[in-house]
Amino acid sequence: MIPISEKRAWRAKGVSPLSPTQPTLPAQLQPSAVLIVDRSDESRDVLRTALEHRGLRVFEATDAADGLALARRHRPDLIVLDLEISPTSDDDSAPADLATLAQGEETPLVLLGSARRRTTAPAGQVVAKPYHYRPLILKIEQLLRRK
């Protein structure tokens, strides 16, 4: 049994804690993967739990720079990006770079917040805040089916 604190540390790095007896599936048989980039621990926890219950793999980042690194490493099938991520990050271009990567890879992008609040909002499906999780999860499932 893996301690909960260790599982959370792995999730923060975007790694799924598999037990040694659980084999890794070939890439074509892997469930769809979703990257959540949101500074709110609570939002990430609720969304991750709901998506994992639906059989999806979930990677998490608290800022756009970490999200960009995870997106390059894991090539998620969909990215959820909070438009209100830390404005004081070292790399202000990271949200735009993440959106550009998503567009280049033809990865659906779900934006949480108001695109009107930013002058350089990336292209994607905007889900206005405050939002309810059920419609958000349905939107994610719909976009994954299209892909």
Summary of the structure (lengths in Angstrom):
residues: 147
radius of gyration: 14.8
end to end distance: 35.3
largest distance: 49.0
contacts: 424
relative contact order: 0.15
helix: 44%
strand: 15%
